[in-house]
Amino acid sequence: MPADGELEITDRARRLYRDAIVIDTHNDLVTKVLDEGYDPAVRHAPVQGHTDVPRLIDSGLTAQVLAAWVDAPYAQRGPGASFARALAYADAIHALVDAYPAALCFATTAANVRRAKAAGTVAIFMGVEGGHAIEDSLDNLRELKRRGACYLTLTWNNGNTWAGSSIGSGDTRTTGLTRFGRQVIGELNRLGMLVDVSHTSSETLADVLAASQAPVIASHSSARALADHPRNLSDEELRAIAARGGVICVNFYSRFIEVRVREAMDAAEARVEAEPAGTAAQRSARLEALLERIPPTPLSVLIDHIDHIARVAGIDHVGLGSDFDGIRLTPAGAADVTAYPRIAQALLDRGYADDDVRKVLGANVLRLMDDVLGADA
């Protein structure tokens, strides 16, 4: 039997994948473009980056949500910093799409996805990650919608003044929604934007499900029953999201999906932290050398998370949210955006029917977009 990364893609899987609508709901390519000078026009090796335009074209993806991730320090930089960072992302995402009109198209609705499929292009959505990006202003939220944002991830690892995070980095909030937080949910519903509950605390998630009139998305989260990490969702939370018609999109990060890798990464970081100080570049290089020694997560572990969510929440409530280019270690066979046919094959190998594989690949998210994002403007 071939290794996970060498799965033989059968004709059945190729036909299914070719005909399916394939959607990934979270990718951090643009952070690399803005912060590292990464050239999206060049085909890179997976160790350099998971995404670029040549590989997007080859991937067979129908739609990709690019994250406008506002890092936690922006919340401490004074008024305007977080919102300005979100707007910079919006400009960068539009510029990327405009540079490749034959391959990419900017999207805000499910109809755009269907048109992209028919045209053989990749629909590019923008999702804003980190509720502090709106700086406690519904007007700022409305402007992000005007710029094309399809979802707001309510928190990142840091909580904000109105929503709690699952991590609470920097001693920020981990409790639930405030009154203003509930107003944010109401405005997201009114604007036709998806409420993204990845990164939120359990209390915030419960408050969101009570407040939202529309189904929600977890754009890049996995199953806590299989890997006990605060970024993952419990079975109770999976069922609660599904009961409201939402979709949980599985994160590919090995640290989140395999306990062995999380423990090894924690140990590597602790070892570098305990070593005599060097330059930041030296410490980073030492850490990368240690991380390279960690055996990769089998692709089967990622499929286990998809399978678990399908069984607990229902096959209509699971999708794909890789977190590519926002993560360090990926499963074998899922090294970059060309990996999705292997996921289709692995699901078929587990006995999934063709229609159910299509649901996981993108049909479930497309249904959610139909329900929430509204018609073309």
N, C-alpha and C positions, 0 to 999 in steps of 0.2 A: 504493500500500500504506500503511495507517495506521501511525503511529509506535507504538513499543512501548507507551507509556502509553495509547494509544487503540485497542488491539486490539478488534476487533469480536467479541463473545462470541456464538458461534453457538448455535442451538437444541441441537445435539448436545452442545456443551460445557456448556450450562446444565443439561441433563438429567443428564449424567454427574456434574457437580459436586453437583447437588441430591441424587442418590442415594448419592454416595460418603461414606465416613467420612473426615473431614478432620482431621488432627492436626498441631499445631505444638508442637514439643518444647522451645521456649525463648522466654520473653517476660519483660521486666523492668518491666512495668507497676507492680508494687508498690513498687519502689525510688522511682519518681516520687511515688507516694502517700505514702510514709514521709518522703522527704527534701525534697520540693518542695511538699507540700500540694496535689498534683494531685488534682482531683475526678474519680473514675472514673464518676460518674453523668452528667457533662456531655459532650455530643458536642463534641470538640475538632477543630480543624484539624490536618492531619498535621504541620505545622511545630511545633505545640505538643506533640504526643504521637501515637504510632502506635496507641494502644489506649484504649478506654473501653468501658463496658458497652453503650451504644447501638450502637457499631460492632461489638462482639463479637456482638451479637444479629443484626446485618445481615450479618455476615461469612460465615455458613454453616459456620463451624467447628463440628466435633463435639466436639473436645477441645483444650484449651490448657494447657500446663504453664507455670505462673507460677514464676519463679525467686525463691528466697530467697537473694539474693546477699550474701555477707558480704565486704565490701571488705577489702583487704589491711591497712589501718591497724588494724583491730580485733585483728589478731594481735599487735600491739605494745602493746595497752592493758591488759595484765595478765589474770590468770586470770578466766575467766567472761565476758569481753567478747564474744568471738566467738560463743560458744554463746547468750548472751543475745540477740544480734542475730538469730541464726537463729530463736529462739523468737518474737521480735517479728514477724518475717515470717510465721511460722506463724499467729500470732494475727490478723495483718492479712489474710491470705489467707482464713482461715475467716470473718472478719467481712465481707469483700467478698462471699463466696458467700451468707452468711446474709442479707445485705441485699437480695438479688435471688432469692428462692426460685423465682420463676416462670421465670427466665431461666438461672440458673446452678445447678449441683449439684457438690458436692465429690466427687472421684473418687480411687480408689486401685487399681482393677483394670480390665481390659479389659471385663468385664461392665458396669461403670458407663458405659463409653463407648457400648456398644450400647444401653443403656437411655436414655442421653441422646439418641442418634440417634432412637430411637423416640418420645421425648417432645418432641423439638424444642427441647431445652435444650443449653447448652454445659457439658461436663464440665470441671471445673477441677482439675488436678493441682498438686502442689507439688514442685519439685525444688530441692534445696539445692546452691548453687554455692559451692565453696571448701572443701576438706577441712579447713582450719584451724578450721572451724565446730565440729567435734566435739572440739577441744582434746585430742587424743590419748586420747580416752575412748570405749570401745565402749559404755558405758552411755549416753553422750550420743547416740551414733548410734542406739541402740535407742529413746531418747526421741523423736528426730526421726521415726523410723519410726512410733512410736505417734501422733505428731501428724499423720501422713499423708504424709510425704515418700515420693515414688516413686523418686527417684534421688539420688545424691550425685556431684556433679562433683568429682573428686578433688583438683584444684587450681584456682585462678584464675590470674591472671598471676604471682602469687607462689607459689613452692613452699612446702611445709610440712616438718615434721620427718620425714615418712614417705613423701612423694611429690614428684617433681620436676615443675616447670612448663616449658612450652615457651618462656616469656619469662624467668622467674627474676628478676622485678622486685625491687628492694631487695636484690640480692645473695643471693636465696634459692635453694633447691635446684633444680637442673635434672637431677639424676641420677635413678636408678630407685627402685623400692620398697625400703623397709627391711623387716626382719622384721615389725615392727608393721604396716607397710603391707600386707603379705600377709595379716595377720590381719584388717585392715579389709575386704579383698576377700572373704575367707572369710565374714565376718559379714554383709556385704551380700548375698552369695549365700544365706546361711541365712535372712536376714530377708525375702527376696523383694524386694529393692530393685535397681534397675538401677545398674550401674557405668557412670558417665559419664566418658569419656576426652577430651572436649573440654578444651583448655587444657593437657593433660599433655605432658611431654617424650616424645620417641621412645623413650627408654630406659624410662620409666615405662610407656608403652603396651605395649611388648614384655613387660615384667614382668607387667602386668595380664593380658594374653592367656595367659601361661603359668600364672598363678595362678587365674584365674576358672574356675569350673565352669559358669558361665552365659554366654550371649552378652552383649556389651556394647553400649552406645549412645554415639555421638558426638552430643550433643544440638544442637550449633550449630558445625559445622566445614565447611570447603569444601576444594577440591582444589588442592594445592600445585603440581601440574603446570601449572595455568592461571594461578596467581598465587602467586609464591614468598614466602609469609609464614609465619613460624613457627607461627601459629595454624591453618594449614591442614595437611591430611594428604597424605603422599606416596602414590604409587600402591601401593607395597609395603605401606604401612599400611592403605590401603583394602582391599586384597586380604586382609590378615591379619584385619581385623575381620570381613569377609564370610565368611571360611573358618570362623569360629567362630559364624556365624549372626547377627552383629550388624547394626546399621543406622547409617548415616551420614546425619545430617540437616543439610541445607545452610543455611549462614549467609547472610543477605541483605546484610551490611554491605559497602558499596561499597569500603571500604578493604581488605577481605580478598579481594574477588573480582576487582578490576581494578587492575592495576599502575599505570596512569595516575593513578587517583584516590589511591592510596597515596602516590605521589611528590608529587602536588599538596598533599595534606594534610600530609605531612612538611615540605614547603617553607613552607607557611603557618604551621605551628607554629614553625619555625625563625625565620621573619621576625618573628613577634610576640615570640619569646624575645629576639631581638637588639635590639628597639626599646627606647627609654627606658622605664623602669618606670612604670607607672601603678597604679591600684587593680586588684584582681582583676577587678572588674566591667568596667572599661575594657578590660583585656587580653582578657577573654572576648568582649566586643563586637567588638573588632578582629578576633579570630580568626573569629568567626561571619561577619563581613562578607567575609572572604577565602574562607571555605568556601562561601559562597553563590555565588561566582563560578565554582566548579568545575562544568563541564558534567556532568549526571547520567550515571551508568552506564546503558547500554541494558539493558532487561529481558533481551535475548538473552544478555547476559553471565552473568546469573544462571542462565538455562536451560542455558548451556554447562556450568556446574559440575554441575548435576543430570545432564545428559547424560553428562558425563565419568565421574562416579561410577557411573552406571548401566552404562556400558560396561566400566569397569575392575573394579568390585566385583560387578556383576550387578544386574539390575533389581529383585531381591528385597531389596536392601540399601541403598536410598536413600530419604530422607524429607525433611521440611521442619522447620527449626529457625531461624526468622527472626532471633532476637535483637532483635526490635522493642522499642523504648524503652530498649535498652541500647546503641544505635548512633546515629550522627549522620546519615550519608548513606545513602540507599537507592536502588535502581535506579528508573528511570522506570517508572511503572505498578505499583510495589510500595511505595507510600507509607505504607500502613497495613494493618490487619488485614482490610480488605475486598478485598485484592488477589488472593487465592488463585484465584478463577475465571480471572484472566488467565494464571496459571501453567498451569492445566489447558488453556486454549486454546492457549497457546504450545507445549505438549507435543504436543497433537493436530496442530498445524500442522507439527511436525517428523516426523510419521508414527507417533507412539506409538499403540499399540492402546489401546482404552478400559480394558481390565483393567490394563495397565501404568501408565496415568495414575492409576488408583485406588490402585495400590500406592504410587506416589510421594506421593499426597495423604494417605495415612494407613494403608492396609492393611498395609504393611510394619511400621510401628510398632505397630499393633494386634496383629500376630502376635507381636512381641517382648514386648509386655505380657502376652499369653496365656502365653508361655513362662516369663516371669520373675516377674511380680507376683503370681501365684497367684489363687485364687478369692476371692470375697467373704468377709469375716470373718463 
